[in-house]
Amino acid sequence: MSRVQSSRPDVSAIVVSYNTRELTLRCIESIQEHGGGLSVEIIVVDNASRDGSADAVATHHPEVQLIANADNRGFATANNQAFERATGRYLLLLNPDAHLTPGALDKTLRFAEENERAGAVGCRVLLPSGEQQSTLFRPRGLGTLLINTVVPNRLMRRSKLLGFERYVGIDLDRVQDVEVVAGCFMLVRREVLEEVGGMDPQFFMYGEEAEWCYRIRQAGWSILYYPDVHVVHAGGQSAKQEKRRMNLAMARSQLLLVQRTQGSVVAWLANLLMLVRDAPRAAVWKLTQLLPGLRSGSLADATRPAATRLPLHVGGLVRFDWSD
């Protein structure tokens, strides 16, 4: 690989942590172990973890640049903090519950340099079980939301007929030009950051990489999937600690993403469809709470998220702007 002669590091690896102490340490070690001969600076932004994550990074890896926030500022804002400090020719977004494998970083960077209009590149992402994770997607539209009023997400994500937004059925062994790659592993050119700016801080969690990829594509860059290397990603290790808050954050982010990419009227219609989807399930959850034998059963667990989201969607009937 012919590298541009520069005093900059090849890569600024950015890890945003929240109560993932041991996973964050392992992630850092994987970057150092599998840098592939590249010069890499590591920046960790800790979002006010309660498990000693920031202290552990400072103690075990003093060479890492640490930004320790006093409060949880969310994924987008934390990455933007790191972008301001990063000096690398490329930016690597890597989740703390992910770790690099041999060749993952240097080969992906080589692929990016061979494809000059590749603004962002994602690679194959495997779960610890070895199963490939779904990390390619399109922003959700009204058609998908309409189907989702009767078909659960878990079924849509597996269906070749209905899984359009998740690229179900594409050849995952070939390079693909896609709309969005997940932020658990995303290699981005510095020129892209300088041209389109960082992530939208209105997104607290979820949707921020989709909105960023949208702007990257609007600026004429490609978003590419590169399958010849892989990383391992446990997935959801921070989000599962605050399920209710993350459930609401995901719903709001979906609507903000629709607003950003398709306009406020379409976002209002999207909220209406989400309300139609959730209202019957919320009613079922309410019923389970009236019947002692069902209060802690699987039916209550399955319908509780819809009940949590319902006030958000009811309030959305008089709301056209999902920005805070």
Buried (B, 14 or more C-beta within 10 A) or exposed (E): EEEEEEEBBBBBBBBBBBBBBEBBBBBBBBBBEBBBEBBBBBBBBBBBBEBEBBBBBBEEBEEBBBBBBEEBBBBBBBBBBBBEEBEBBBBBBBBBBBBBBEBBBBBBBBBBBEBEEBBBBBBBBBEEEEEEBBBBBBBBBBEBBBBBBEBEEEEBBEBEEBBBBBBBEBEBEEBBEBBBBBBBBBBBBBBBBEBBEBBBBBBBBBBBBBBBBBBBBEEEBBBBBBBBBBBBBBBEBBBEBBEEBBBBBBBBBBBBBBBBBBEBEBBBBBBBBBBBBBBEBBEBBEEBEEEEEBEEEEBBEBBBBBBBBBEBBBEBEEBEEBEE
